[in-house]
Amino acid sequence: MATHRDQAGSGEALEGQIERVTFYNEENGFAVLRVRARGHRDLVTLVGPVASANAGEFVKASGRWTVDKTHGPQFSADRIESHPPTSREGIERFLASGLIRGVGPHYAGRLVARFGERVFDIIERESGRLEEIEGIGPGRRRTIKQAWEAQKAVREIMVFLHAHGVSTSRAVRIHRTYGEEAIAKVTENPYLLARDIHGIGFKTADQIAKQLGVPHDSPLRACGGLEHMLHEQTLAGHCASPREALVRATAQLLEIGEDRTADALGQLLGRGDLVSETIAGEDLVFLPQMQAAEKGVAARLRALAGGKTPYPAIDAGRAIAWWEGRSGKTLAPAQRDAISAALAQRLLVITGGPGVGKTTLLNALLAILRAKKVRPSLCAPTGRAAKRLAEATGIEARTIHRALEYQPGRGGFARNERNPLDHDLLVVDECSMVDVPLMHALLRAHPPAAALLLVGDADQLPSVGPGSLLANLIESRACPVVTLTQIFRQAAASRIVAAAHAINAGNVPAFDSADPDADFHFFPREEPQAIASSVISLVRDRIPKKTGLRHRDIQVLCPMHRGPLGTRELNAALQRELNPPSPERPGVQRFGWEFRTGDRVLQTENNYDKDVFNGDIGEITRVLHEDREIRVRFDEREVAYDFDELDELQPAFAISVHKSQGSEFPAIVIPVATQHFMMLQRNLVYTAITRGKRLVVAVGQMKALAMAVRNADTTRRISGLLARLRA
């Protein structure tokens, strides 16, 4: 019998070939497998943790037989080891499983028929012979060879992680980041994983370290904890951390003494891995690159503020009159003052809320300067913001990343001090979204003699990345600032604009439920379930029927990710209603989501290789199982994602308010409830409402909306930039 008592005494053992992978959780490695086990006539169900599982592989498991109430007898394993198959049948199943890109069921059969049990050796050592198979040319051969080598390396990493208490789909990213040195690097310092690998947190890295024998109070662990806490601070928007707070929080996280944590901090500071600086009487600890970014931004902005413009002599009054006569529009006094300032200042900030004429002002300024042969460049933090800027001005606008020409192979931007941008004026729109490191990169590439115009709404949420750049620059008075406040007649007719300004002034906006043609509505609902049902009904039925808008034109914006009114729950519900599973919409399950053809998806991190960035929204156009990839259309461009890269995406039927920054949508729906109390702040609701172009509908509790409007307190972002700008 192949089912026997394990020699190590841990129970029974079972061996066999995987016929089908019924379920596999890529996060924790739990699998439900149907196995043709030795000594058993029928297929048996094997459940338990495994580093990887594919049809055709040979498995060895130790555990015990159990009886599930629903599924009957099954072998419940404590440990499962999988190995590449050796039989022709197993090899064909393995290749047909989709594990190797470029090989599906069709080519799997042909390869095994041609090369038999030697097919793996052929792929690895004589891959040129693959072209003996009809349909396999040089391109597909290279794809198969590369995929084979990658899966071998990833399998080794997965087995290594699994042996140390972790089974994770992040092995692909580890291999992509570290290459052949992956196991050596992780063995030497497992805390690198928390710093370098998206999706692996400190707890996971700490668990691996424990399995590798790193002592609980070792300096390596303390250093890893300190760096982790400082990275967490940057993710929360801070540029630095007060020294005492950093030591105390890390000691609590690691459950070790503060003296050991302080000693480890001394080591990191001594090596230059971290840096400390006293600013405004506060002892702050920085990541070196963050301190350099702050210093660089402050120095360059102060230098710009003190210089002359590169423009020829321009009479502002005559130029403004020329533009008004040409356009048929009349500028308000504040807009005229702003143009005069922009013509005279090398660095200027223009800020103001919706409907105050920022776009008209910008168009007038650009027309005047271009008539004088001044060469402008326009950019914005996101693709959507750049597209809106281009549409509003009629001039090409790019994202900041594209303007700086990121170099995926080398890392960093091609544009810098040695290879600067070529313009006389740089206009940066939606500047409230620009964080300190990105502004530093942009200023490094900005020609010292050129002018800089920063445009944004300082009352919106600050950037997702570290720092409060626009707010700090305005508060510092390091450069001239023009604040537009007059709402123009056309905008004043919009209840969206009126509500936004009311909220910004600390007042709950008025609602006229009797006016069905109003562009801003509030639907009172008390219970979370009723709020969620109304949100779904509005998106699925009521708004499309009333306005003729498509589902993809309606965006749900949530204050939080978790809970019944968070992005996760609402995305699942809206996907079921708007894009249910069907043969015409094939899908793939990865990282806790099912991705289907037709789904709207959100990019959750910058991917310079693909030229897509955090906050970009696209639509899945194809799911290609044989190639193990999906295709996503972002505006007019289609981008391919390997199945193992899908942790960069999440459904975008509902997104957070933070992720909506820089975007506008024809219609938005906002759930508002007191259960969001931690996030109910004035600038969050203000930012959400100003994302809607034609229609805004808030659903929920008026009490919650009033709480948000009254709460003007925002968490102070720890940074030295304000002090540096004032220096």
GIPE-V373634 format. One record per pair of residues at least 24 apart in sequence whose C-alpha atoms are under 7 Angstrom apart, sorted by the first residue. I is the first residue (numbers start at 1). GAP is how many residues later the second one is. D is the distance in whole Angstrom. If there is no record, write none. Layout:
i->I gap->GAP d->D
i->I gap->GAP d->D
This chain:
i->1 gap->38 d->5
i->2 gap->36 d->5
i->2 gap->37 d->5
i->6 gap->56 d->7
i->10 gap->53 d->7
i->11 gap->51 d->6
i->11 gap->52 d->5
i->11 gap->53 d->6
i->12 gap->50 d->6
i->12 gap->51 d->5
i->12 gap->52 d->6
i->13 gap->48 d->6
i->13 gap->49 d->4
i->13 gap->50 d->6
i->14 gap->46 d->6
i->14 gap->47 d->5
i->14 gap->48 d->6
i->15 gap->44 d->6
i->15 gap->45 d->5
i->15 gap->46 d->6
i->16 gap->42 d->6
i->16 gap->43 d->6
i->16 gap->44 d->7
i->17 gap->39 d->6
i->17 gap->40 d->6
i->17 gap->41 d->4
i->17 gap->42 d->6
i->18 gap->37 d->5
i->18 gap->38 d->5
i->18 gap->39 d->6
i->18 gap->40 d->6
i->19 gap->36 d->5
i->19 gap->37 d->6
i->20 gap->35 d->5
i->21 gap->33 d->7
i->21 gap->34 d->6
i->26 gap->142 d->6
i->26 gap->143 d->5
i->26 gap->565 d->6
i->27 gap->141 d->5
i->27 gap->142 d->6
i->27 gap->564 d->7
i->28 gap->139 d->5
i->28 gap->140 d->6
i->29 gap->138 d->5
i->29 gap->139 d->6
i->44 gap->30 d->7
i->45 gap->29 d->5
i->45 gap->30 d->6
i->46 gap->28 d->6
i->46 gap->29 d->5
i->46 gap->30 d->6
i->47 gap->28 d->6
i->47 gap->29 d->5
i->47 gap->30 d->6
i->48 gap->28 d->6
i->48 gap->29 d->5
i->48 gap->30 d->6
i->48 gap->31 d->7
i->48 gap->32 d->7
i->49 gap->30 d->6
i->49 gap->31 d->6
i->50 gap->29 d->7
i->50 gap->30 d->5
i->50 gap->31 d->6
i->51 gap->107 d->5
i->51 gap->108 d->6
i->51 gap->111 d->6
i->51 gap->116 d->5
i->53 gap->29 d->7
i->54 gap->40 d->6
i->54 gap->43 d->7
i->55 gap->38 d->6
i->55 gap->39 d->5
i->55 gap->42 d->6
i->56 gap->29 d->6
i->56 gap->34 d->4
i->56 gap->35 d->6
i->56 gap->37 d->5
i->56 gap->38 d->4
i->57 gap->25 d->6
i->57 gap->26 d->6
i->57 gap->27 d->5
i->57 gap->28 d->5
i->57 gap->33 d->6
i->57 gap->37 d->6
i->58 gap->24 d->6
i->58 gap->25 d->5
i->58 gap->26 d->6
i->58 gap->27 d->5
i->59 gap->24 d->6
i->86 gap->31 d->7
i->87 gap->30 d->7
i->88 gap->24 d->7
i->88 gap->28 d->6
i->88 gap->29 d->6
i->98 gap->527 d->7
i->98 gap->528 d->6
i->98 gap->530 d->7
i->100 gap->44 d->6
i->100 gap->47 d->5
i->100 gap->48 d->6
i->101 gap->42 d->7
i->101 gap->43 d->6
i->101 gap->46 d->6
i->101 gap->525 d->7
i->101 gap->526 d->5
i->101 gap->527 d->6
i->102 gap->38 d->6
i->102 gap->41 d->6
i->102 gap->42 d->6
i->102 gap->524 d->7
i->102 gap->525 d->6
i->103 gap->41 d->7
i->103 gap->523 d->7
i->104 gap->522 d->5
i->157 gap->26 d->6
i->164 gap->44 d->6
i->164 gap->47 d->5
i->164 gap->48 d->7
i->165 gap->43 d->7
i->165 gap->46 d->7
i->172 gap->472 d->7
i->173 gap->24 d->7
i->191 gap->33 d->5
i->195 gap->33 d->7
i->202 gap->26 d->7
i->217 gap->39 d->6
i->219 gap->45 d->6
i->222 gap->39 d->6
i->222 gap->42 d->6
i->223 gap->41 d->5
i->223 gap->42 d->7
i->223 gap->45 d->7
i->225 gap->25 d->6
i->226 gap->24 d->6
i->234 gap->232 d->5
i->235 gap->230 d->7
i->235 gap->231 d->7
i->237 gap->227 d->6
i->237 gap->228 d->5
i->237 gap->229 d->4
i->237 gap->230 d->6
i->237 gap->480 d->6
i->238 gap->228 d->5
i->238 gap->229 d->6
i->238 gap->479 d->5
i->238 gap->480 d->5
i->238 gap->481 d->6
i->239 gap->47 d->7
i->239 gap->51 d->6
i->239 gap->227 d->5
i->239 gap->228 d->6
i->239 gap->479 d->6
i->239 gap->480 d->5
i->240 gap->44 d->6
i->240 gap->45 d->6
i->240 gap->46 d->5
i->240 gap->478 d->6
i->240 gap->479 d->6
i->241 gap->43 d->5
i->241 gap->44 d->5
i->241 gap->45 d->7
i->241 gap->477 d->7
i->242 gap->40 d->7
i->242 gap->41 d->6
i->242 gap->42 d->4
i->242 gap->43 d->6
i->243 gap->40 d->6
i->243 gap->41 d->5
i->243 gap->42 d->6
i->279 gap->441 d->6
i->290 gap->147 d->7
i->293 gap->143 d->6
i->293 gap->144 d->5
i->293 gap->147 d->5
i->294 gap->142 d->7
i->294 gap->427 d->6
i->296 gap->144 d->6
i->297 gap->142 d->7
i->297 gap->143 d->5
i->297 gap->146 d->7
i->298 gap->423 d->7
i->298 gap->426 d->6
i->298 gap->427 d->5
i->300 gap->143 d->7
i->302 gap->176 d->7
i->302 gap->423 d->7
i->304 gap->42 d->6
i->304 gap->43 d->6
i->305 gap->41 d->6
i->305 gap->42 d->5
i->305 gap->174 d->6
i->307 gap->39 d->6
i->308 gap->37 d->7
i->308 gap->38 d->6
i->309 gap->35 d->6
i->309 gap->36 d->6
i->309 gap->37 d->5
i->309 gap->141 d->7
i->309 gap->142 d->6
i->310 gap->114 d->7
i->310 gap->139 d->6
i->310 gap->140 d->6
i->310 gap->141 d->7
i->311 gap->63 d->7
i->316 gap->24 d->6
i->319 gap->49 d->6
i->323 gap->41 d->6
i->334 gap->150 d->7
i->335 gap->26 d->6
i->338 gap->144 d->6
i->339 gap->26 d->6
i->346 gap->105 d->4
i->346 gap->106 d->6
i->347 gap->104 d->6
i->347 gap->105 d->5
i->347 gap->106 d->6
i->347 gap->132 d->7
i->348 gap->104 d->7
i->348 gap->105 d->5
i->348 gap->106 d->6
i->348 gap->131 d->6
i->348 gap->132 d->5
i->348 gap->133 d->6
i->349 gap->104 d->6
i->349 gap->105 d->5
i->349 gap->106 d->6
i->349 gap->131 d->6
i->349 gap->132 d->5
i->349 gap->133 d->6
i->350 gap->104 d->6
i->350 gap->105 d->5
i->350 gap->106 d->7
i->350 gap->131 d->6
i->350 gap->132 d->5
i->350 gap->133 d->6
i->351 gap->104 d->6
i->351 gap->105 d->5
i->351 gap->106 d->5
i->351 gap->107 d->6
i->351 gap->131 d->6
i->351 gap->132 d->5
i->351 gap->133 d->6
i->352 gap->104 d->7
i->352 gap->105 d->5
i->352 gap->131 d->6
i->352 gap->132 d->5
i->352 gap->133 d->6
i->353 gap->104 d->6
i->354 gap->143 d->6
i->354 gap->336 d->7
i->355 gap->132 d->5
i->355 gap->133 d->6
i->355 gap->136 d->5
i->355 gap->142 d->6
i->356 gap->128 d->6
i->356 gap->129 d->6
i->356 gap->130 d->5
i->356 gap->131 d->5
i->356 gap->132 d->6
i->359 gap->33 d->7
i->363 gap->30 d->6
i->374 gap->50 d->6
i->375 gap->48 d->5
i->375 gap->49 d->5
i->375 gap->50 d->6
i->376 gap->47 d->6
i->376 gap->48 d->6
i->376 gap->49 d->5
i->376 gap->50 d->6
i->377 gap->46 d->6
i->377 gap->48 d->6
i->377 gap->49 d->5
i->377 gap->50 d->6
i->378 gap->48 d->6
i->378 gap->49 d->5
i->378 gap->50 d->6
i->379 gap->48 d->6
i->379 gap->49 d->5
i->379 gap->50 d->6
i->380 gap->48 d->6
i->380 gap->49 d->5
i->380 gap->50 d->6
i->381 gap->49 d->7
i->381 gap->52 d->7
i->381 gap->53 d->6
i->382 gap->280 d->6
i->383 gap->233 d->7
i->384 gap->278 d->7
i->384 gap->279 d->6
i->385 gap->277 d->5
i->385 gap->278 d->6
i->406 gap->202 d->7
i->408 gap->200 d->6
i->408 gap->201 d->5
i->415 gap->30 d->5
i->416 gap->28 d->5
i->416 gap->29 d->4
i->417 gap->27 d->5
i->417 gap->28 d->5
i->419 gap->26 d->7
i->420 gap->25 d->4
i->420 gap->26 d->6
i->420 gap->27 d->6
i->421 gap->24 d->6
i->421 gap->25 d->6
i->421 gap->26 d->6
i->423 gap->27 d->7
i->424 gap->26 d->5
i->424 gap->27 d->6
i->425 gap->25 d->6
i->425 gap->26 d->5
i->425 gap->27 d->6
i->426 gap->25 d->6
i->426 gap->26 d->5
i->426 gap->27 d->6
i->427 gap->25 d->6
i->427 gap->26 d->5
i->427 gap->27 d->6
i->428 gap->25 d->6
i->428 gap->26 d->5
i->428 gap->27 d->6
i->429 gap->25 d->6
i->429 gap->26 d->5
i->429 gap->27 d->6
i->430 gap->25 d->6
i->430 gap->26 d->5
i->430 gap->232 d->6
i->431 gap->24 d->6
i->431 gap->25 d->5
i->431 gap->39 d->6
i->432 gap->24 d->6
i->432 gap->25 d->6
i->432 gap->26 d->6
i->432 gap->28 d->7
i->432 gap->30 d->6
i->432 gap->31 d->6
i->432 gap->38 d->5
i->433 gap->29 d->6
i->433 gap->30 d->4
i->433 gap->31 d->7
i->434 gap->29 d->6
i->435 gap->28 d->6
i->435 gap->30 d->5
i->435 gap->31 d->6
i->435 gap->32 d->6
i->435 gap->33 d->7
i->435 gap->34 d->6
i->436 gap->30 d->6
i->436 gap->31 d->6
i->436 gap->33 d->6
i->459 gap->224 d->6
i->460 gap->223 d->5
i->460 gap->226 d->7
i->460 gap->227 d->5
i->461 gap->222 d->6
i->461 gap->223 d->6
i->461 gap->226 d->6
i->464 gap->194 d->7
i->467 gap->250 d->6
i->467 gap->252 d->6
i->468 gap->249 d->7
i->472 gap->249 d->7
i->472 gap->250 d->5
i->476 gap->246 d->6
i->476 gap->249 d->6
i->476 gap->250 d->6
i->478 gap->247 d->6
i->478 gap->248 d->6
i->494 gap->25 d->7
i->495 gap->24 d->6
i->495 gap->25 d->6
i->496 gap->24 d->5
i->496 gap->193 d->7
i->496 gap->200 d->7
i->500 gap->186 d->6
i->500 gap->189 d->6
i->500 gap->190 d->7
i->503 gap->179 d->7
i->503 gap->183 d->6
i->503 gap->206 d->6
i->504 gap->178 d->7
i->504 gap->182 d->7
i->506 gap->203 d->5
i->506 gap->204 d->6
i->507 gap->202 d->6
i->508 gap->198 d->6
i->508 gap->201 d->6
i->519 gap->175 d->6
i->519 gap->176 d->5
i->519 gap->177 d->6
i->520 gap->175 d->6
i->520 gap->176 d->5
i->520 gap->177 d->6
i->521 gap->175 d->6
i->521 gap->176 d->5
i->521 gap->177 d->6
i->522 gap->175 d->6
i->522 gap->176 d->5
i->522 gap->177 d->6
i->523 gap->175 d->6
i->523 gap->176 d->5
i->523 gap->177 d->6
i->524 gap->175 d->6
i->524 gap->176 d->5
i->524 gap->177 d->6
i->524 gap->178 d->7
i->525 gap->174 d->7
i->525 gap->175 d->4
i->525 gap->176 d->6
i->526 gap->174 d->6
i->526 gap->175 d->6
i->528 gap->36 d->7
i->528 gap->37 d->7
i->531 gap->140 d->7
i->531 gap->168 d->6
i->531 gap->169 d->6
i->532 gap->33 d->6
i->535 gap->134 d->7
i->536 gap->38 d->6
i->540 gap->38 d->7
i->553 gap->112 d->6
i->553 gap->113 d->6
i->553 gap->114 d->6
i->554 gap->111 d->7
i->554 gap->112 d->6
i->554 gap->113 d->5
i->554 gap->114 d->5
i->555 gap->98 d->6
i->555 gap->99 d->6
i->555 gap->110 d->7
i->555 gap->112 d->6
i->555 gap->113 d->5
i->555 gap->114 d->6
i->556 gap->97 d->6
i->556 gap->98 d->5
i->556 gap->99 d->6
i->556 gap->112 d->6
i->556 gap->113 d->5
i->556 gap->114 d->6
i->557 gap->97 d->6
i->557 gap->98 d->5
i->557 gap->99 d->5
i->557 gap->100 d->5
i->557 gap->111 d->7
i->557 gap->112 d->6
i->557 gap->113 d->5
i->557 gap->131 d->7
i->558 gap->96 d->7
i->558 gap->97 d->6
i->558 gap->98 d->5
i->558 gap->99 d->6
i->558 gap->112 d->6
i->558 gap->113 d->6
i->559 gap->97 d->6
i->559 gap->98 d->6
i->559 gap->117 d->7
i->559 gap->120 d->6
i->560 gap->96 d->6
i->560 gap->116 d->7
i->561 gap->95 d->7
i->565 gap->106 d->7
i->567 gap->87 d->5
i->567 gap->88 d->6
i->567 gap->89 d->7
i->570 gap->84 d->6
i->571 gap->80 d->6
i->571 gap->81 d->7
i->571 gap->82 d->5
i->571 gap->83 d->5
i->574 gap->79 d->6
i->586 gap->37 d->6
i->587 gap->36 d->6
i->590 gap->56 d->7
i->591 gap->56 d->6
i->596 gap->24 d->7
i->597 gap->24 d->5
i->597 gap->25 d->5
i->597 gap->26 d->6
i->599 gap->52 d->7
i->600 gap->51 d->6
i->600 gap->52 d->5
i->600 gap->53 d->6
i->601 gap->48 d->6
i->601 gap->49 d->5
i->601 gap->50 d->4
i->601 gap->51 d->5
i->602 gap->47 d->5
i->602 gap->48 d->5
i->602 gap->49 d->6
i->602 gap->50 d->5
i->603 gap->45 d->6
i->603 gap->46 d->5
i->603 gap->47 d->7
i->604 gap->44 d->5
i->604 gap->45 d->6
i->605 gap->43 d->6
i->610 gap->29 d->7
i->615 gap->44 d->5
i->615 gap->45 d->7
i->657 gap->27 d->7
i->657 gap->31 d->6
i->663 gap->28 d->6
i->664 gap->27 d->5
i->664 gap->28 d->6
i->664 gap->29 d->6
i->665 gap->26 d->6
i->665 gap->27 d->5
i->665 gap->28 d->6
i->666 gap->26 d->6
i->666 gap->27 d->5
i->666 gap->28 d->5
i->666 gap->29 d->7
i->667 gap->25 d->5
i->667 gap->26 d->6
i->667 gap->27 d->6
i->667 gap->28 d->5
i->667 gap->29 d->6
i->668 gap->24 d->6
i->668 gap->27 d->6
i->668 gap->28 d->5
i->668 gap->29 d->6
i->669 gap->27 d->6
i->669 gap->28 d->5
i->669 gap->29 d->6
i->670 gap->27 d->6
i->670 gap->28 d->5
i->670 gap->29 d->6
i->671 gap->27 d->6
i->671 gap->28 d->5
i->671 gap->29 d->6
i->672 gap->26 d->7
i->672 gap->27 d->6
i->672 gap->28 d->5
i->672 gap->29 d->6
i->672 gap->32 d->6
i->672 gap->33 d->7
i->673 gap->27 d->6
i->673 gap->28 d->5
i->673 gap->31 d->5
i->674 gap->30 d->5
i->680 gap->27 d->7
i->680 gap->28 d->4
i->681 gap->27 d->4
i->681 gap->28 d->7
i->681 gap->30 d->5
i->681 gap->31 d->6
i->682 gap->26 d->5
i->682 gap->27 d->5
i->682 gap->28 d->7
i->682 gap->29 d->6
i->682 gap->30 d->5
